[in-house]
Amino acid sequence: MGGFRPQRFSLASSKSSASWAFTESMPPSYPSSVSSHPSFVSVPSIYSMGLPSPPLSPSYSSTFIRQQKLRSIAPPPPVFQRLPPEIYDCILHQLAIFHEEPAAMSLGNDSPTQVKRFKTKFGVRLKLLRRTLRERRVLAQHVREIKVPRLQADGAAGDTRNLGLVASLVMACPNLEKLVGFYPVYGHAFDRLSYALSTRPKLKEHVWLIGENLAITERSRKQLPPGLMDMHQADQFLHFHKRWHSLSTLFLFSDKHGVLERDIFVHTLHRLPALRHLCISSFDMDDFDDGTLQSLPQSLQSLRLQDLEGVTFWGLSEFSRTPSAQGIRQLSLINLDIKYISAISNLLLRLQKLHRFTMVQESSPEVADGELVFQPIIASQQLQYMHWDILIPGSANKNLANSIRAGGFPNMRTLRAPSDHDGLLQMVCRPRAQVVLPSDKYSKAYRAITDGSPDRLARTLFTARKQAQQRIEDARKTAVFRVVVEEDGIVQEIFEIQGYIGTLGSNISYSLSPEVPGSDNALIDFPDLLDGSKEIAPKDGCTGMWNASHHGGKKWWNHTERYRYHSVDLQRFF
C-alpha cells in the first residue's frame, strides 16, 4: 500500500443515511441536509490495520477527534420540548413581563464613551441598533415593536434629526406593528417618519397629533371651511393610510390649532378595513360634527369621543340608530357637554353589544322639560362596566341610582364614580369596609385635606376615596339593629350590628381605582401618553448593578444610567 488512501465513513439514522469520503486536505465537515441525530457506524480503516498514520497537524487531529466524539452521541431533545404547552406559555408570559414592565430597559441616554467613540452628539444607541438590524435582515424581520421613550420625554420629538433617525430605524423593520412612546406633531408638511410608517403594511396602531400649519392658518383668515387644506395636503394625508390594511387602532388628536376637514376624516377612516378602535379628540366643530359621526365605519368595536364641540346630544341619538354603532362594545364620551339624559338612554338601549361605558363631563344631563319618563330611565341588559363622572351635582346621579335599583343593569359588575358627592351611587353597590388606600397619604391632595377642608367638587380620586370612607365611618357610628342573648330571662350579652353604606346582595363593586397605577386621575388621558417625565426619574434608572457579582468586575457590568420602560397601552383609553 503505497500512500494514504481515504476511507469511506457512513452516517446512518432511522430516517435517512449518507456517506462520503474524506480527503487528506479536507477538514471534517458534514452535510447540513442530513436529518435526525446521526451516529457513526464502525468500519475498518487504516487506523485499525496498523498502517502508518497520515501526517496530520496536532490541532487538526484533536479537532477531528473531538468532533467525532461529539457527533457520535445523539443529543437529548431540548428540555422545552418535554414541557407541557401550558408551562411553556407561562414561561414565555413571565419573560415578556420581565422585559416589558418597569424592570425592562428602553433605548436612550448614550454614554459619554459611546459619544466620543462614534464622534456623534446624539442617538448613538439608536444608530447601533439600526446598524445591527441592517446587517441582520433575518433578525429585523422579527421586530414587531420599537420603543423610543426618551425622545418624547426630552421634548425632542419635533427635531428633524430625531425624526430622520427613527424613520431609518422603522425602514429597517419590514414587519413593524407598533412605534411606541414617540409621537411627533404632524403639521401637514412632509416628514420622513410619517412616510416611513406609511410603508409598513403590517402596522397595527398609530397616533396622529395634528398640529398647526401656517399656510392653513393664513387661509382660515380669508375664507371659511371647507377648503382650508390644499389638494396636496389632503392627498398626502390620505396617501399615508393607503397600505395600512392591518391597522386596528387609530388616534386622531388636535392641539386646538390642528385642522383635519370633514371629508378627510371620512375618506381616511374608510380606507382602513381592519380598524376596530378609534379615538378622536379636540377637533373644531368645522372638522368633526354630528354629520361626521354618522359616517364612521361599521367595523368599529371601541370608540372614544373627547372634547368635540361639534357633537351634540341629537347627533349621539341619531348615531345610536346607524349600523356603525351596532358593533361597538366600548364607548367613551369625554367632555361632550351632553344636555339631555335621553341621548345616553338611547345609546345604552340600542347598542346591544356594549359592555363598557364611560361618561365624563362637568354639567349634569337632565330630563327634558315635558318629557315623560319611566323607571329605569337608563338601562342596558349587557353592560358590565360603567365609569360615571358628573362633576356638578344635578339629577344625573340620582337617575342612575334609581335605574340600578329598578333592575336596569342586571349584568353590571363595576361602577366607578369619582364625583359621587352624596353617596347615592355608593348606596346601590356592594358594601365595602375600606375604600382609602395606604398610599393615599402620599398623594398631592393629602396636604389640602389635612390643612383645611377639601374641595367638595374636586375631581381627584384621593378626594373621592376620602369622602367615600368618611361616609362609611359615619354609618358605623349607628347600630342598625341589636342581637340580645337571653338565658332564663336574663340578658347575657348584647351585640350591636354597625351600619354600612351599600346594598347587601348587590353584584356591583364600587371602584375608585385609577386606570394608570399611581395616578390621582381616574381616566387615562393624552398627557399620560405624551408626558415622559416618569421615565427620567433619577431613582428609577439602571446602571447594571444587578449584575455586579460577575467575575469580570465593574468594567464589565457597569454602564451609563438608563431609564425604565414605562409603556402606556392604547387600549386603556377605551
Secondary structure, DSSP 4 states (H G I P E B T S, - for coil): --S--PPEEEEE-SS-EEEEE--TTS-----TT--S--EEPP---TTTTTPPPP---HHHHHHHHHHHHHHTSPPPPPGGGGS-HHHHHHHHHHHHHHHHSTTSB-S----HHHHHHHT-SS-HHHHHHHHHHHH-HHHHHT--EEE-HHHHHTT-TT-HHHHHHHHHHHHT-TT--EEES---EE-SS--HHHHHHHT-TT--EEEEEE---HHHHHHHTT-PSS--S-HHHHHHHHHTTTT-TT--EEEEEE-SS----HHHHHHHHTT-TT--EEEEES--TTTS-HHHHHT--TT-SEEEEES-TT--HHHHHHHTTSGGGTT--EEEEES----BHHHHHHHHHH-TT--EEEEEESSPPBPPTT----SSSS--SS--EEEEEESS-SSHHHHHHHHHHTTS-TT--EEE-TT-TTSHHHHTSPP-S----GGGGGSTTHHHHHHSPPPTT---HHHHHHHHHHHHHHHHTSEEEEEEEEETTEEEEEEEEEP-SS-TT---EEE---SSTT-SSSS--HHHHH--GGGG-GGG-B-SGGGTT-TT-HHHH----B-B-----GGGG-
